[in-house]
Amino acid sequence: MGLSIPHLLVVLVIVVLVFGTKRLKNVGADLGEAIRGFRSAVKEGGEDKSIARKEEEPLEGEVTSKEKDQV
């Protein structure tokens, strides 16, 4: 019982009537910007970990084995 193309078109028409095309365009742009920001943050986080491993220094907020032993 999936949605067929006619069902999706009806839903799209209702959404456009309720929200308007300008608001939908803004929501789409905001969503795209949020996804780009998330991807760049994930990429930067991976780079930070690889740099820290090379320098053998813990990252800010990272639990080290010494801290695990104390708890």
Protein Blocks (a to p, Z undefined) as FASTA:
>chain_A
ZZdfklmmmmmmmmmmmnopmlmmmmmmmmmmmmmmmmmmmmmmmmmmmmmmmnopaceh
iacfklmmmZZ
